[in-house]
Amino acid sequence: METNDFNQKLNRYELDDKIIYTGFSSYKDAEACAHKKGGQLVEVGFKDGNDNPEICNEAGLLEKKLHYFVDAGDEYKFIHSSDPGFRKYADELQKIKAKQQQSPPDERYIANFEIENIEDPIVVIKNDHFESVTSRERSKYLKHAQVYEIGVSLPKS
């Protein structure tokens, strides 16, 4: 795992004749990385329930200038911490954290570890109700989700 100029952890994948970086916290960060490294912005899809990327254009991230999108069907919505709707669920997250702090120390350690180590939190909504919190990385494995991220593609040297 590499970091970029903003000290963000980036995922590096090798595909045939390309190196792909994902994990940007904004479209603008990906643009800056592409410019600095002489790469090209691409949409990367994780569609098989694993960490197997493929270059695609199904979510239209480039046209919409988005850095992350999840399609998990009509009943599920995944809201990234940078999305405007995320604030709506911040209270729910605080309630979870407060409840955990009232639990026994061993349970509190495990539960806090899960929430506080999510570097890039994603709120999962099912049928318009808060369901859980996950990370971008874990979202690739949940609910038969198809995860799309902006990436930077560089030729292998």
N, C-alpha and C positions, 0 to 999 in steps of 0.2 A: 504494500500500500504506500502510495506517494502522497505528498502534500503539495498544494499549490501555493501561490504567493499570499493567499489569505489564510494559510495554515489549515486548510480544509483537507480531510483525508479523501483521496481519490482512489477509485478502483481502476486497476489496469487489466485489460484483457488483450490477448493476442488472437486475432482472427486472420487466418490465411496470410495475406500480405500486409495486414494493418495492425496497428496498436490503437486500442480504443480506451479512452479515459472517461469515467462516469463519476457521479457523486457530487456534482456541483450544487451549491446552495442557491444559485440563481442562473438565469439565462445569461445575464451580463457577465458573471464570473466565467462561464463556459466560453463566451465570446472573447474575453480577455486572454484566456488560456490558449484558445485557437490562434489568436493573433500573435501571441508571444512565441508559441512553439511552431508556428507556420502550419497549423493543422486546419482541418475542416470540421464545421459543426455537422453532426449527424444525430438522427433519432435512433436510440437503441431500445429494442424490445426484449423483455424477459417474459416469455409467454408459455413456458413449459413447466412452471412450478419449481424451477431450479434457477441456478445462477448461470444460465447459458444465454449470453447475449446474441442478438442478431440485429443487423442494421435494417431499418424499415422506415415507413412513413405513415403508419396507421393512425397514430394519435394526432398528427399534425403539429408536433411541438415546435418545429422550425417556423411554420407560418404563424402560430399563435404566440411565439416567443416565450414558451413555457419551459421549465426545466424538469418537470416531473408530473406524471399523470398515471392513475391506476384505473383500469376498467375491470370491475368484478361483478358486473351485472347490474340490473336495475335496483335491487334492494340494498346494495352496498355503495357507500361513498367513502373515499379515503381523502382526508383533508390534511394537507401538509402544513407544517408550522409556519410557512411563509404565506399561506393562503389567507385572504381576508376573513373567511368563515372560521378560522381556527380559534380566534379570540372568543367566539361564542361558547366554545367548549372548555375554555381555560378554567372556569369555575368548577366544572365537573372534575377536572384533573386535580384541582386543589382539594376537593372533597375526598378524593381517593387518597391523596397524600396524607391528609389529616387523619383519616381512618386508619391508615397504616401506622401512623405514629402512636396510635392508641393500642396497637396490637403488642403481643409479647416480643421481647427483643429478637429472638431467633426468626420469627416471622417478619418482623419489621426489616431486618437486614436483607432478607431475600427479596421482599417486595420492593423496598427502596432501591435495591440494586437494579431491578428490572426497569423501574421508571427513570431513575436518575442517570442511568447509563445509556439512555436513548439519546444519542447526539442530535438526531434530526427527527423529532417526534411526528408521528402520523396518527390522527384520530380516525378510528373506524366507526362509521355510522351505519346502522342497519335499520332500514325502514324508518328513517328520520329520527332515530333514537341512538344516543351514545352507546357504543358497545365495548370498545377497548382502545388501548393505545399501543402502537407498535412502532417499529423503525422502518426506514426506507428499505434497508437490507432485508428485514424479515417480511416485508410486504410482498416480496417476490414469491414467498412460499405459502401465502394465506389465501383462503377463499377462492381458489382457482383464479387468482388475480392475474391479469396481464398488466405488467408494469412497464412504463415507458419513461426513459430518462434522456435528457440531452447529453450528448457525448462529444468528445473531440477525437477525431480520427487522424492518425499520422501514419505515413508509410513506414514499414519495417526497414531498417537500414542494413 
